[in-house]
Amino acid sequence: LQLPADLTKMHLTDNPHPQVTHVPSSQSGCSIASDSGSSSLSDIYQATESEMGDVDLTGLPEAPVDSEDEEEEEDEDIDRTSDPLLGRDVVRECLEKEPADKTDDDIEQLLEFMHQLPAFANMTMSVRRELCSVMIFEVVEQAGAIILEDGQELDSWYVILNGTVEISYPDGKSESLCMGNSFGITPSLEKQYMNGVVRTKVDDCQFVCIAQQDYWRILNHVEKNTHKVEEEGEIVMVKEHRELDRSGTRKGHIVIKATPERLIMHLIEEHSIVDPTYIEDFLLTYRTFLTSPLEVGNKLLEWFTVDSLRDKVTRVVLLWVNNHFNDFEGDPAMTRFLEEFEKNLEDTKMKGHLRLLNIACAAKAKWRQITLQKPSRDSPLFFSLLGGSDKGFGIFVETVEVGSKAAEAGLKRGDQV
């Protein structure tokens, strides 16, 4: 499958279930695919149990899987999906419809295309959806055509979808705007006038236009539709009210921005029906706003001592281990966090959760080879072992001396030899 030459055609979506592969630079071997919406406690048990052993496929009869016709059809499907121009054609069909004729599918197509444009970058998903439902498509075929005169009363907000326009200001300065840029009114009902002349620089310039009344209404509605959480006079979290279906049964507030401390705290708070994957999303993205995972780990250990929060904290850790085990395996400090958390589960006699944790760690851990050189046969090993045939279970590393050659080589407590 050939990726598009223009990587800007590949855009992220607001889908809360992205598939991400994360491999730290210090980690060798296989990577772990993380599905932020797939894991619950029962899923962890089933998924990790199935990973404990390889599937033996020997002895199964061989049979043809795909016919040549099916392969040709698949090739055609790949060609169609990898053609960015075809995607643009679908978007144009949706744009050319009157706002009243646009279906939910049309709006979703427009939403996926529009959210990659700079003009829509700082808007929430619900605002972009509302704007997509009222936007009108316009095409100016000739270069040099004047779109807005200096001093002309403005009645729309314009976003460029194709081509380039130039704004010539009265003081002699000029500015070029290209795909994704916007011009026109600000979100206000007051009369506004154009400062400068807007003209096309190339043929086939395409725009979407949103009327002043609609633009003001949608952006003004955002303020009424958001809930701001303040602490000591400062806004620490902003939530947006959303409805996921027209019946009104699935509605609630979803976090759209917050301080890092408040985002961590929200892990153990009640999540609304419209934000059920908050924990998974947080664990997938925390690297972008936290300097160390221990900021989360230390808070979880602190909250574990509170009886009412213990189950919630345990769920967060189990999801973390199952979805992003590299965070622990490649970081000695996080390995120590996991050991302390395991001890807490033992002390509080949470045997069911402890078993889930052990299964997840055993299934997610990767084989590795460690070379430890001794200056002489009598030199100490700096680690101790536990188990063996007389104990009835495997051989495990029980302790590793901190700062020793064994620790530097990567040997860790819990390793099975």
C-alpha positions as CSV (number, residue, x, y, z in Angstrom):
1,L,0.0,0.0,0.0
2,Q,1.6,3.3,-1.1
3,L,1.2,6.2,1.2
4,P,0.2,9.5,-0.4
5,A,3.1,11.5,-1.5
6,D,1.7,14.6,0.2
7,L,1.6,13.6,3.9
8,T,-0.6,16.5,4.7
9,K,-3.5,14.5,3.2
10,M,-3.1,12.1,6.1
11,H,-5.0,13.7,8.9
12,L,-5.8,12.8,12.5
13,T,-9.5,12.4,13.5
14,D,-11.4,13.0,16.7
15,N,-12.0,9.2,17.0
16,P,-11.4,8.4,20.6
17,H,-10.0,4.9,19.7
18,P,-6.7,5.6,17.9
19,Q,-4.2,2.8,17.2
20,V,-0.8,3.9,18.3
21,T,2.5,2.0,18.5
22,H,4.9,3.4,21.1
23,V,8.5,2.2,21.4
24,P,10.9,4.0,23.7
25,S,14.4,4.4,22.4
26,S,15.8,2.2,25.1
27,Q,13.5,-0.6,24.4
28,S,14.4,-3.3,21.8
29,G,12.2,-6.0,20.5
30,C,8.5,-6.0,19.7
31,S,6.4,-2.9,20.2
32,I,3.0,-2.9,21.8
33,A,-0.1,-1.7,19.9
34,S,-2.3,0.4,22.2
35,D,-6.0,0.6,21.6
36,S,-7.3,3.3,23.8
37,G,-10.8,2.2,23.8
38,S,-10.5,-1.6,23.9
39,S,-9.5,-2.6,27.4
40,S,-11.6,-3.1,30.5
41,L,-10.7,-5.3,33.4
42,S,-12.4,-8.4,31.9
43,D,-10.7,-7.6,28.5
44,I,-7.3,-7.4,30.2
45,Y,-7.8,-10.9,31.7
46,Q,-8.9,-12.4,28.4
47,A,-6.3,-10.6,26.3
48,T,-3.4,-11.5,28.6
49,E,-4.5,-15.1,29.1
50,S,-4.5,-15.5,25.3
51,E,-1.0,-14.1,25.0
52,M,0.6,-16.6,27.4
53,G,1.3,-19.1,24.7
54,D,1.7,-19.4,21.0
55,V,-0.9,-21.0,18.8
56,D,0.2,-24.3,17.2
57,L,-1.1,-24.3,13.6
58,T,0.7,-27.5,12.5
59,G,-1.4,-30.2,11.0
60,L,-4.1,-27.9,9.8
61,P,-5.2,-28.5,6.1
62,E,-4.1,-25.9,3.6
63,A,-6.8,-24.2,1.5
64,P,-6.9,-21.2,-0.9
65,V,-7.9,-18.1,1.0
66,D,-8.5,-15.5,-1.8
67,S,-9.4,-16.0,-5.4
68,E,-7.7,-13.9,-8.1
69,D,-10.9,-11.9,-8.7
70,E,-11.0,-11.0,-5.0
71,E,-7.4,-10.0,-5.0
72,E,-8.0,-7.7,-8.0
73,E,-11.0,-6.1,-6.2
74,E,-8.9,-5.5,-3.1
75,D,-6.2,-3.9,-5.2
76,E,-8.8,-1.6,-6.7
77,D,-10.1,-0.7,-3.2
78,I,-6.5,0.1,-2.1
79,D,-6.0,2.3,-5.2
80,R,-9.2,4.2,-4.4
81,T,-8.5,4.7,-0.8
82,S,-4.9,5.9,-1.4
83,D,-6.0,8.4,-4.0
84,P,-6.2,11.8,-2.2
85,L,-8.0,13.4,-5.2
86,L,-10.9,11.0,-4.9
87,G,-11.3,12.1,-1.3
88,R,-11.4,15.7,-2.4
89,D,-14.2,14.8,-4.9
90,V,-16.3,13.3,-2.2
91,V,-15.8,16.5,0.0
92,R,-16.8,18.7,-3.0
93,E,-20.0,16.7,-3.6
94,C,-20.9,17.3,0.1
95,L,-20.0,21.0,-0.2
96,E,-22.1,21.6,-3.3
97,K,-25.3,20.5,-1.5
98,E,-27.5,23.1,0.1
99,P,-27.2,23.3,3.9
100,A,-30.7,21.9,4.4
101,D,-29.9,18.9,2.1
102,K,-26.7,17.8,3.9
103,T,-27.0,14.5,5.7
104,D,-25.2,13.4,8.8
105,D,-22.7,11.4,6.6
106,D,-22.1,14.6,4.6
107,I,-21.3,16.6,7.7
108,E,-18.9,13.8,9.0
109,Q,-17.1,13.9,5.6
110,L,-16.7,17.6,5.8
111,L,-15.7,17.5,9.4
112,E,-12.9,15.1,8.7
113,F,-11.6,17.3,5.9
114,M,-12.1,20.7,7.6
115,H,-10.4,20.0,11.0
116,Q,-7.0,19.7,9.3
117,L,-7.2,23.4,8.1
118,P,-5.6,26.1,10.3
119,A,-8.8,28.2,10.3
120,F,-10.5,25.4,12.3
121,A,-7.6,24.3,14.4
122,N,-8.5,25.9,17.7
123,M,-12.2,25.1,17.5
124,T,-13.9,22.2,19.4
125,M,-15.3,19.3,17.5
126,S,-18.9,20.4,18.1
127,V,-18.2,23.9,16.8
128,R,-16.6,22.5,13.6
129,R,-19.6,20.2,13.1
130,E,-22.0,23.2,13.4
131,L,-20.0,25.3,11.0
132,C,-19.9,22.4,8.5
133,S,-23.7,22.1,8.6
134,V,-24.2,25.8,7.5
135,M,-21.2,26.5,5.2
136,I,-21.8,27.4,1.5
137,F,-19.3,26.5,-1.3
138,E,-18.1,29.2,-3.7
139,V,-15.7,29.0,-6.7
140,V,-13.9,31.9,-8.4
141,E,-12.6,30.7,-11.7
142,Q,-10.4,33.6,-12.9
143,A,-7.2,34.9,-11.4
144,G,-7.3,38.6,-10.6
145,A,-11.0,38.7,-9.7
146,I,-11.9,41.0,-6.9
147,I,-13.8,39.3,-4.1
148,L,-14.0,42.1,-1.6
149,E,-13.6,45.9,-2.2
150,D,-11.9,48.2,0.3
151,G,-14.6,49.6,2.6
152,Q,-17.2,47.0,1.5
153,E,-19.6,45.9,4.3
154,L,-18.8,42.3,5.4
155,D,-21.4,39.7,5.8
156,S,-19.5,36.4,5.8
157,W,-16.5,34.5,7.1
158,Y,-14.4,32.9,4.3
159,V,-12.0,29.9,4.5
160,I,-9.8,29.1,1.5
161,L,-10.0,25.5,0.3
162,N,-8.0,25.8,-2.9
163,G,-5.9,28.5,-4.5
164,T,-4.4,31.8,-3.2
165,V,-5.8,35.2,-2.6
166,E,-4.0,38.5,-2.0
167,I,-5.1,41.3,0.4
168,S,-3.8,44.7,-0.7
169,Y,-4.1,47.2,2.2
170,P,-4.5,51.0,1.8
171,D,-1.0,51.7,3.2
172,G,0.6,49.8,0.3
173,K,1.3,46.5,2.1
174,S,0.0,43.2,0.9
175,E,-0.6,39.7,2.3
176,S,-1.1,36.4,0.6
177,L,-3.4,33.8,2.0
178,C,-3.5,30.1,0.9
179,M,-5.4,26.9,1.6
180,G,-6.7,26.8,5.2
181,N,-6.4,30.5,5.9
182,S,-9.5,32.7,6.6
183,F,-10.6,36.2,6.2
184,G,-13.8,38.3,6.5
185,I,-15.8,39.0,9.6
186,T,-15.1,38.4,13.3
187,P,-17.8,36.7,15.4
188,S,-19.9,39.7,16.2
189,L,-23.3,41.1,15.0
190,E,-21.9,44.6,14.6
191,K,-21.4,46.1,11.2
192,Q,-17.9,45.4,9.9
193,Y,-16.1,46.8,6.8
194,M,-13.3,45.4,4.7
195,N,-9.9,47.0,5.2
196,G,-8.1,46.5,1.8
197,V,-8.9,44.7,-1.5
198,V,-9.1,40.9,-1.7
199,R,-8.4,39.4,-5.1
200,T,-7.6,36.0,-6.4
201,K,-4.0,35.2,-7.5
202,V,-4.6,32.0,-9.4
203,D,-7.4,30.3,-11.3
204,D,-10.0,28.1,-9.7
205,C,-10.0,29.5,-6.2
206,Q,-12.4,27.7,-3.9
207,F,-13.9,28.9,-0.6
208,V,-16.5,28.0,2.0
209,C,-18.5,30.9,3.3
210,I,-20.4,31.1,6.6
211,A,-22.9,33.9,7.1
212,Q,-22.3,36.4,9.9
213,Q,-25.5,35.5,11.8
214,D,-24.5,31.8,11.8
215,Y,-20.9,32.4,12.6
216,W,-21.8,34.6,15.6
217,R,-24.5,32.2,16.8
218,I,-22.3,29.1,16.7
219,L,-19.2,30.7,18.3
220,N,-21.3,32.5,20.9
221,H,-23.1,29.2,21.7
222,V,-19.8,27.7,22.6
223,E,-19.4,30.0,25.6
224,K,-22.9,29.0,26.9
225,N,-22.2,25.3,26.2
226,T,-19.0,25.2,28.3
227,H,-18.4,24.7,32.0
228,K,-15.3,26.2,33.5
229,V,-13.8,24.9,36.8
230,E,-11.9,27.5,38.8
231,E,-9.5,27.1,41.7
232,E,-8.1,30.1,43.6
233,G,-9.4,32.4,40.9
234,E,-7.8,30.6,38.0
235,I,-9.5,28.4,35.4
236,V,-8.0,24.9,35.7
237,M,-10.4,22.9,33.5
238,V,-12.9,23.5,30.7
239,K,-15.7,21.0,29.9
240,E,-18.0,21.1,27.0
241,H,-21.5,19.8,26.9
242,R,-22.1,17.3,24.1
243,E,-25.0,15.1,22.9
244,L,-23.9,12.0,21.0
245,D,-27.3,11.2,19.6
246,R,-30.5,13.1,18.8
247,S,-32.6,11.2,21.3
248,G,-30.8,13.1,24.1
249,T,-30.1,9.9,26.1
250,R,-26.3,10.2,25.6
251,K,-25.3,13.6,26.8
252,G,-22.9,15.0,29.3
253,H,-19.7,17.0,29.7
254,I,-16.4,16.1,28.2
255,V,-13.0,17.6,29.1
256,I,-11.6,19.7,26.3
257,K,-8.7,21.4,28.2
258,A,-7.2,21.5,31.7
259,T,-3.9,21.9,33.6
260,P,-1.7,18.8,33.8
261,E,-2.5,18.5,37.6
262,R,-6.2,18.6,36.9
263,L,-6.0,16.1,34.1
264,I,-4.3,13.7,36.5
265,M,-6.9,14.3,39.2
266,H,-9.7,13.5,36.7
267,L,-8.4,9.9,36.4
268,I,-10.2,9.0,39.6
269,E,-13.3,11.3,39.2
270,E,-16.6,10.1,37.7
271,H,-16.5,10.2,33.9
272,S,-19.7,11.1,31.9
273,I,-21.4,8.8,29.5
274,V,-20.0,10.9,26.6
275,D,-16.4,10.5,27.8
276,P,-16.1,6.8,28.8
277,T,-12.5,6.4,27.5
278,Y,-10.9,9.2,29.4
279,I,-8.4,7.0,31.2
280,E,-7.3,5.2,28.1
281,D,-7.0,8.6,26.2
282,F,-4.9,10.1,29.1
283,L,-2.5,7.1,29.2
284,L,-2.1,7.4,25.4
285,T,-1.3,11.1,25.4
286,Y,0.2,12.1,28.8
287,R,3.7,12.1,27.3
288,T,2.9,15.3,25.5
289,F,2.2,17.4,28.6
290,L,4.1,15.6,31.5
291,T,7.9,15.4,31.9
292,S,7.8,12.0,33.7
293,P,5.2,9.2,34.2
294,L,6.2,9.2,37.9
295,E,4.1,12.3,38.2
296,V,1.1,10.0,37.6
297,G,2.5,7.0,39.4
298,N,3.2,8.9,42.7
299,K,-0.3,10.3,42.7
300,L,-1.8,6.9,42.2
301,L,0.2,5.5,45.1
302,E,-1.0,8.4,47.3
303,W,-4.6,7.8,46.3
304,F,-4.4,4.1,46.9
305,T,-4.2,4.7,50.6
306,V,-7.8,6.1,50.5
307,D,-10.3,3.3,50.7
308,S,-12.9,4.9,48.4
309,L,-10.4,5.5,45.7
310,R,-8.6,2.1,45.8
311,D,-10.6,0.4,43.1
312,K,-10.4,3.3,40.7
313,V,-6.6,3.6,41.2
314,T,-6.2,-0.2,40.6
315,R,-8.3,0.0,37.3
316,V,-6.0,2.8,36.1
317,V,-2.8,0.8,36.8
318,L,-4.2,-2.4,35.2
319,L,-5.1,-0.5,32.0
320,W,-1.7,1.2,32.0
321,V,0.1,-2.1,32.3
322,N,-2.0,-3.8,29.7
323,N,-2.0,-1.0,27.1
324,H,1.5,0.5,27.6
325,F,3.8,-2.0,29.3
326,N,6.9,-0.4,27.7
327,D,6.4,2.5,30.0
328,F,7.4,0.2,32.9
329,E,9.7,-2.3,31.2
330,G,12.0,0.5,29.8
331,D,12.1,2.6,33.0
332,P,13.7,1.4,36.3
333,A,11.8,4.0,38.3
334,M,8.5,2.9,36.9
335,T,9.4,-0.7,37.6
336,R,9.9,0.2,41.2
337,F,6.5,1.9,41.1
338,L,5.0,-1.3,39.9
339,E,6.7,-3.3,42.6
340,E,5.4,-0.9,45.3
341,F,1.9,-1.1,43.8
342,E,2.1,-4.9,43.8
343,K,3.1,-4.9,47.5
344,N,0.1,-2.6,48.3
345,L,-2.2,-5.1,46.6
346,E,-0.8,-7.9,48.7
347,D,-1.1,-5.9,51.9
348,T,-4.7,-5.0,51.2
349,K,-5.5,-8.6,50.2
350,M,-6.8,-7.6,46.8
351,K,-6.0,-11.1,45.4
352,G,-8.1,-10.9,42.3
353,H,-6.6,-7.6,41.1
354,L,-3.1,-8.9,42.1
355,R,-3.6,-12.0,39.8
356,L,-4.7,-9.7,36.9
357,L,-1.6,-7.6,37.4
358,N,0.7,-10.7,37.4
359,I,-1.0,-12.1,34.3
360,A,-0.7,-8.8,32.5
361,C,3.0,-8.4,33.4
362,A,3.9,-12.0,32.5
363,A,2.1,-11.7,29.1
364,K,3.4,-8.3,28.1
365,A,7.1,-8.8,29.2
366,K,9.6,-9.3,26.3
367,W,12.4,-11.9,26.1
368,R,15.8,-10.3,26.3
369,Q,19.4,-11.4,26.7
370,I,21.7,-9.8,29.3
371,T,25.4,-10.2,29.4
372,L,27.0,-9.7,32.9
373,Q,30.8,-9.9,33.0
374,K,32.7,-10.8,36.2
375,P,36.3,-9.9,36.8
376,S,36.9,-13.3,38.5
377,R,35.0,-16.5,39.3
378,D,34.8,-15.5,43.0
379,S,33.4,-12.0,42.4
380,P,29.9,-11.3,43.7
381,L,26.9,-11.4,41.3
382,F,25.1,-8.4,43.0
383,F,21.8,-10.2,42.6
384,S,20.0,-13.1,44.2
385,L,17.8,-15.8,42.8
386,L,14.6,-17.5,44.1
387,G,12.9,-20.8,43.1
388,G,14.1,-23.9,41.3
389,S,12.9,-27.5,41.1
390,D,13.0,-27.9,44.9
391,K,10.7,-25.0,45.3
392,G,8.3,-26.2,42.6
393,F,8.4,-23.1,40.4
394,G,10.8,-21.3,38.0
395,I,13.9,-19.4,38.8
396,F,13.4,-15.7,39.4
397,V,15.5,-12.7,40.3
398,E,14.6,-11.8,43.8
399,T,16.8,-8.8,44.5
400,V,19.3,-6.6,42.5
401,E,21.7,-4.3,44.2
402,V,21.1,-0.7,43.3
403,G,23.9,0.9,41.2
404,S,25.6,-2.5,40.7
405,K,26.9,-3.9,37.4
406,A,23.9,-6.2,37.3
407,A,21.5,-3.3,37.6
408,E,23.4,-1.4,34.9
409,A,23.2,-4.5,32.6
410,G,19.4,-4.3,32.9
411,L,18.7,-7.1,35.4
412,K,15.5,-6.5,37.3
413,R,13.6,-8.0,40.3
414,G,11.0,-10.3,38.9
415,D,12.9,-11.4,35.9
416,Q,12.5,-15.1,35.1
417,V,15.7,-16.9,34.1
